[in-house]
């Protein structure tokens, strides 16, 4: 049986995460899930960090809701971008011709 990571890689490699509709659907699901479980998350934040409901909203939820709204607003323009970044190149300087510089560093 495949590992979770391998299953995610296969799903990603199929290109199913590239479309505008797929990305918007995930953002909507995340927003819905966050709102549905807000009370439970607030309780967990209180239990773990003694954060009040007000503090949880101002330091956690408000930023998440703003980021989700911003991502939805700018999603169409973001889907037009095409960036190539192989897994091993994260944190590496960009190569002008697309060559991999990881062996040089």
N, C-alpha and C positions, 0 to 999 in steps of 0.2 A: 504494500500500500504506500502511496506517495505521502510525503510529509506535507504539513500545512504550507510551508514555504514553497515547496514545489508546485502545489496546487495553485497557490496565488500567482506564481511565475507563469504557469500555463495560461491562467485566466488573463493576466496582463498581456502576455505575448499574443494572444488572440486579437488584441486591439479593441476589446469591448469597453475599455475605460476612456477611449479617445473622443467619443462623440459628445456633443453638447448635451443631448438628452440624457445620456448615462451620467454625466457629471452633475447635471442639475438634479436628477433623481436622487443621487447620493447626498447632495447638499440638503435637499428637502427631507430625506429620511433622517439625516443627522440632526437637523433642526427639530423635527418632530420628536425624535427619541430624547433629545436633550430636554425639551419642554415636558414630555410625558414623565420623565424620571427626575425632574428638578427637585421635588420634595425628598426623594431618596438620596440624591447627591448632596443636598444641603445637610441632611441628617448625617451622612458619612463624613462630610467636611467638619461638622461640629464634633463628631465622635473622635476623629483623627487629629484635628488641629484646633478644636474649640472655636471655630469660626462661627459667628452669628449668621443668621439668615441674611441680614443686610450686608455684612462683610462678604459673604459668599457671592451674593449677587454683584456687588461692586467690583470684586477682584477676580471673579471667575466667569460668571454667566454673562455679564454685560459685554465683556471682551469677546467671548465666543459668539454671542448673537450678532455683534457688530461685524466680526470677521465673516460669518456666514452670509450676512446681508451684502457685504462688500464683494465677496466671491460670487454670489448670484448676480449682482449688478454688472460685474466685469467679466463674467464667464464667457460670453460670446467672443469678446476681443481676445481673451486668453486662449481660447481653443484654436485660434488661428496661428498661434505661435508654435514653432517646431524646434525643440531643443534636443540635441543628442548629448547624452551624458552617460557613458557606460558606467556600470556599478563601481568598478575599480578606480574611476577617475574623480570621485567625489573628493573635494578638497585639493585637487591638483590644478595647476595652472592650465588654462586652455591652450591647446596646440593650434597654431594658425591654420594648418592644413588638415586638421581633423586627426592627426596622428596622436598616438597615446604617448604621453611624456612620463608615465608613472615609473618606468625603468630608469629615468634620468635623475630622479629625486631620491 
